[in-house]
Amino acid sequence: MHFLITAGATREYIDPVRFMSNASSGKMGYALTRAAKKAGHKVTLISASDLQPPIGVEFVGVDSAAQMFAAVKKFFAKCDCLIMTAAVADYTPVKKSKIKIKKSNSGLIIRLKPTVDILAWAGKHKHERRATSNGPRLVVGFALEDKNIKARAEKKLKGKNLDMIIANTPAAIGAEKAKVQIKTPQTKWLRLPQTDKAKIARKIIALIEDIYPTFLPSQK
């Protein structure tokens, strides 16, 4: 399989030196990249993280949500599975200052606009013609929630036409370990207790490997 994996937190610049972002480290995305590569798959990693790229994968560095969307669109046609691990900003400044904003005694108002929902776009377009084959294309998303975790994650799974959702909590941000819950439209929730992200990544890749053949056309 050819995996397309996104990782890290996008940066939405206010001026040339200041930006809005979040605390995502990219560790889960990089763990998934290593797990997929070790399992013998081809991997394209689109990263907004400062982590060192794993050896042997196609690497695409980005900063903003717009850049990540452009990269996903560019490589989407050739992938068998997109895993959107990246913490993409929900909003970006309407206008970026071309020069550094000077400090003053008055307040500062920054108008924001929504960014493109990359995951929803992928779910909508996953059945479009493949560039390399006529096989299926799976879309896997993450849901970071602090309450009503299963309900909100399942809503995301259905609403964005995903093939798998991995739900976790803010405690996972930047941590070496996490606990997650995984669901597909056809299965019940699978709970993985607190463990290393590398182990979680291996499990996720194995689950994707298991369900992928069910999407293949009949060979009759």
WOJOBEL-V406277 format. One record per pair of residues at least 24 apart in sequence whose ideal C-beta (glycine too) atoms are under 6 Angstrom apart, sorted by sequence separation. I is the first residue (numbers start at 0). J is the second residue. D is the distance in whole Angstrom. If there is no record, write none. Layout:
{{I;J;D} {I;J;D}}
This chain:
{{4;28;6} {32;56;6} {64;88;5} {138;162;6} {139;163;4} {140;164;5} {141;165;5} {142;166;5} {143;167;6} {145;169;6} {25;50;5} {45;70;5} {137;162;4} {88;114;6} {4;31;5} {4;32;5} {87;117;6} {43;74;5} {2;35;5} {83;118;5} {122;159;4} {2;40;5} {9;47;5} {122;160;3} {7;46;5} {8;47;6} {122;161;6} {0;40;5} {1;41;4} {2;42;5} {3;43;5} {4;44;5} {5;45;5} {6;46;5} {7;47;4} {81;121;5} {119;159;5} {7;48;3} {118;159;5} {6;48;5} {71;117;6} {68;115;5} {68;117;5} {64;114;4} {31;82;6} {10;62;5} {11;63;6} {77;130;5} {9;63;5} {76;130;4} {77;131;5} {9;64;5} {28;84;4} {27;84;5} {80;137;4} {81;138;5} {82;139;5} {83;140;5} {84;141;6} {9;67;6} {23;86;4} {21;86;5} {3;74;5} {3;78;4} {1;78;5} {11;88;5} {1;79;5} {2;80;5} {3;81;5} {4;82;5} {5;83;5} {6;84;5} {7;85;6} {8;86;5} {9;87;5} {0;79;4} {5;84;6} {6;85;5} {9;88;5} {13;92;6} {135;214;4} {0;80;6} {5;85;4} {11;91;4} {14;96;4} {12;95;5} {16;99;6} {14;99;5} {14;100;5} {80;207;6} {23;172;6} {24;173;4} {22;172;5} {22;173;6} {30;196;4} {34;200;4} {38;204;5} {30;197;5} {34;201;5} {27;196;5} {31;200;4} {35;204;5} {26;196;6} {30;200;4} {34;204;5}}
